[in-house]
């Protein structure tokens, strides 16, 4: 059994979604302050997921790339 979907767009649903606001979600007037730190001596960046990990999670491959235990596990 196949269900065919209509290509019609319901403008009323789009208008309703645009007007919907989550409580406490208005953040347009907020300014974010982020401090970016240099890589620490005990950290590395995984060559697969690009997350910064602690050096205790290093798995090195034959090509010399550094991976975390989650990506190479």
C-alpha positions in Angstrom: 0.0 0.0 0.0 1.4 3.4 -1.0 0.3 6.7 0.4 0.5 9.6 -2.0 1.4 13.0 -0.6 -0.1 16.2 -1.9 2.3 18.8 -3.2 0.0 21.5 -2.0 1.3 23.8 0.7 -1.2 24.9 3.4 -0.5 28.7 3.9 -2.6 28.6 7.2 -0.2 26.1 8.7 2.9 28.1 7.7 1.3 31.3 9.2 0.5 29.4 12.4 4.1 28.0 12.7 5.6 31.5 12.1 3.5 33.0 14.9 4.3 30.3 17.4 6.8 31.3 20.1 8.3 29.2 22.8 8.1 30.7 26.3 11.5 32.2 27.2 12.9 31.6 23.7 13.2 35.3 22.7 17.0 36.0 22.6 17.3 38.5 19.8 18.4 41.2 22.2 21.1 39.0 23.8 24.8 39.3 23.2 27.0 36.3 23.5 30.5 36.5 24.9 32.7 33.6 24.0 36.3 33.2 24.9 38.3 30.9 22.6 41.2 29.2 24.1 44.3 27.8 22.4 44.7 24.0 22.3 45.9 22.9 25.7 48.9 20.6 26.1 46.7 17.7 27.1 44.3 18.0 24.2 44.0 16.9 20.6 41.5 17.3 17.8 40.0 14.0 16.4 40.6 13.6 12.7 37.2 12.1 12.2 34.6 13.9 14.4 36.8 17.1 14.9 36.0 17.3 18.6 38.7 18.4 21.0 39.5 15.4 23.3 41.8 14.7 26.2 45.0 13.0 25.1 44.1 9.8 27.1 41.6 9.1 24.3 44.1 9.1 21.4 44.1 6.2 18.9 46.7 6.7 16.2 46.4 5.1 12.8 49.1 4.0 10.4 49.1 7.3 8.6 49.9 9.3 11.7 46.4 10.8 12.1 45.0 11.1 15.6 41.5 9.7 16.3 39.5 9.4 19.5 38.5 6.1 21.0 34.9 6.7 20.0 35.6 7.0 16.3 38.2 4.2 16.1 36.5 1.9 18.7 
